[in-house]
Amino acid sequence: MAIHKKIDSGELTNTHIEIGTLINIKDLKNVETQTLFALYCVEEKFDIKELTSKQIFEFINNKLRLKTSLPSINIAIKRSGGKISSVKKNGLTYHKIMNPGIDEIKKILLEPSEKDRKSVV
């Protein structure tokens, strides 16, 4: 069962994340990739498994500082195939990144530094 945490709009965008250590922003070339990265990053950094389109929109525009629109995000989600799963709960539609989406994002994630690799071992 997915975890639903009550988060306000500012929590995702005001919490400091070193985006540049995770990904080169230039690799987020289209709205689908931006959406997948937003879902991946929030799941990894906040342990939040699902977001609404509005939360994804706010993360992309405010945290990644990339310009997009809510309709563009919804179109990207619909066209994503098996990369994003959507479920309606309490009148809101939540989106979750699936394994094919995670695999796509992992291809463009920056390699961890040598220091990071040693600290994991």
VOSEMAR-581839 format. One record per residue (C-alpha): residue number from 1; residue in one letter; x, z, y. Coordinates in steps of 0.02 Angstrom, whole numbers, plus 32768, in hexadecimal, padded with zeros to 4 digits. Each point is the difference from the previous one (the first is absolute). Layout:
<sites>
SITE   k r    x    z    y
SITE NUM A    X    Z    Y
...
</sites>
This chain:
<sites>
SITE   k r    x    z    y
SITE   1 M 8000 8000 8000
SITE   2 A 8041 7FD1 80AB
SITE   3 I 802F 8082 807F
SITE   4 H 7F9A 7FFB 80A0
SITE   5 K 8052 8063 8089
SITE   6 K 7FA9 8010 80A6
SITE   7 I 807A 7FB8 807C
SITE   8 D 7FE9 7FDA 80B6
SITE   9 S 803B 7F5F 804D
SITE  10 G 8092 8052 8056
SITE  11 E 8049 8054 7F66
SITE  12 L 803A 7F5E 7FB1
SITE  13 T 8047 7FB9 80A0
SITE  14 N 8047 80A0 804C
SITE  15 T 805E 803C 7F66
SITE  16 H 80B3 7FC1 8007
SITE  17 I 8032 7F85 7F7A
SITE  18 E 80A2 7F9C 8008
SITE  19 I 7FAC 7F58 7FE1
SITE  20 G 80A6 7FA7 801C
SITE  21 T 804D 8059 7F6B
SITE  22 L 7F75 7FC0 7F8F
SITE  23 I 7FE7 7F4C 8036
SITE  24 N 8035 7F7D 807C
SITE  25 I 7F66 7FEA 806D
SITE  26 K 8026 7F45 8009
SITE  27 D 7FD9 7FF6 7F46
SITE  28 L 7F4B 8031 8024
SITE  29 K 7FD5 7F4D 802D
SITE  30 N 7F46 7FFC 7FDC
SITE  31 V 7F6C 8075 8007
SITE  32 E 7FF4 8011 7F43
SITE  33 T 80B5 803B 7FF3
SITE  34 Q 7FE7 8075 8094
SITE  35 T 7F64 8048 7FAC
SITE  36 L 8059 8015 7F59
SITE  37 F 8092 8058 8056
SITE  38 A 7F8A 8074 8060
SITE  39 L 7FA9 8033 7F5E
SITE  40 Y 80A6 8013 7FA4
SITE  41 C 8053 8064 808A
SITE  42 V 7F6E 8077 8018
SITE  43 E 7FF4 801F 7F45
SITE  44 E 80BB 8020 7FF1
SITE  45 K 8018 8069 809E
SITE  46 F 7F59 805C 800E
SITE  47 D 7FC0 7FFB 7F4C
SITE  48 I 7F60 7FB0 8041
SITE  49 K 7FC3 7F83 7F7F
SITE  50 E 7F79 7FA6 8063
SITE  51 L 7FE1 7FCC 80B4
SITE  52 T 7F72 7FAF 805F
SITE  53 S 801B 7F5A 8058
SITE  54 K 7FFF 805C 80A6
SITE  55 Q 808A 8076 7FC7
SITE  56 I 8067 7F6C 7FC3
SITE  57 F 7FE2 7FA9 80A8
SITE  58 E 803A 8099 8062
SITE  59 F 809B 8015 7F92
SITE  60 I 8034 7F49 8015
SITE  61 N 7FDF 7FFA 80BC
SITE  62 N 803F 80AD 802F
SITE  63 K 8085 802D 7F80
SITE  64 L 8047 7F56 7FD6
SITE  65 R 7FDE 7FC0 80B0
SITE  66 L 7FC2 7F5B 7FBE
SITE  67 K 7F68 7FAF 804D
SITE  68 T 7F6F 7FDB 7F8C
SITE  69 S 7F44 800E 7FFF
SITE  70 L 7F83 805B 7F92
SITE  71 P 7FAD 7F5D 7FC8
SITE  72 S 80AC 7FBB 7FCF
SITE  73 I 8021 8099 7F95
SITE  74 N 7F57 7FF1 7FAA
SITE  75 I 8020 7F47 7FDB
SITE  76 A 80AD 8029 7FBA
SITE  77 I 7FB5 8087 7F90
SITE  78 K 7F7B 7F88 7FBE
SITE  79 R 8083 7F7B 7FDC
SITE  80 S 807E 8076 7FB1
SITE  81 G 7FC2 7FE7 7F4F
SITE  82 G 8038 808E 7F8F
SITE  83 K 807A 8048 807E
SITE  84 I 7F7F 806F 8058
SITE  85 S 7F6C 8059 7FB5
SITE  86 S 7F6A 8030 806A
SITE  87 V 7F7C 8082 7FDE
SITE  88 K 7F6D 803C 8068
SITE  89 K 7FEB 80BD 8011
SITE  90 N 7F8F 805F 8077
SITE  91 G 7FD7 7F63 8061
SITE  92 L 80B8 7FD2 801D
SITE  93 T 8069 7F80 7FA4
SITE  94 Y 80AA 803F 7FC9
SITE  95 H 8091 7F91 7FCB
SITE  96 K 808C 8029 7F87
SITE  97 I 809E 7F9F 7FD9
SITE  98 M 800A 7FCB 7F49
SITE  99 N 809A 7FDD 7F94
SITE 100 P 800C 7F45 802D
SITE 101 G 7FFF 8033 80B9
SITE 102 I 8083 8087 7FE2
SITE 103 D 806D 7F81 7FA5
SITE 104 E 7FF2 7F87 8093
SITE 105 I 8030 8086 807F
SITE 106 K 8092 803E 7F96
SITE 107 K 804C 7F51 800A
SITE 108 I 8014 8012 80BD
SITE 109 L 802A 80B9 800C
SITE 110 L 80B0 8024 803B
SITE 111 E 8078 803B 7F7C
SITE 112 P 8026 80B9 800E
SITE 113 S 80AB 8026 8047
SITE 114 E 808C 803A 7F8E
SITE 115 K 7FE6 80B2 8042
SITE 116 D 7F47 7FFB 7FD4
SITE 117 R 8025 7FC0 7F51
SITE 118 K 807C 808D 7FDF
SITE 119 S 7F87 8085 803A
SITE 120 V 7F7D 7FC1 7F86
SITE 121 V 8076 8006 7F6B
</sites>
